């Protein structure tokens, strides 16, 4: 994965039903390849940190999984053996919280300010922080 010349998958993309997982895999692959560019991986990213906390994995442990997994299917199998066990209800709850517009009034106000800075034609399409990233990377126009 070369993030010096491309972008990672959307935080809205899912693997195993988990949003952000494909994007974090992309960033981990780029970190391992030395091509992460302007992106950050792991605890340096609040989005990655939320995912890694949910999976109960450290940055390095997640990188270990990516190192030994040739593709998303292999990574999903690795996670089933190495991350904390997750029920469908836990995954759904994580997705709902992760894809929202903030955890408190201050977060939601900051989110609304950022949305207001977007072109008018895009604003109504941005429902949460993940959408804001998608707008910034040109996926939502």
Buried (B, 14 or more C-beta within 10 A) or exposed (E): BEBEEEBBBBBBBBBBEBBBBBBBBBBBBBBBEEBBBEBBBBEEBEBBBBBBEBBEBEBEEBBBBBEEBEEBEEBBEBBEEBBEEBEEEBBEEBBEEBBBBBEEEEEEEBBEEBBEEBEEEBBEBBBBBBBBBBBEEEBBE
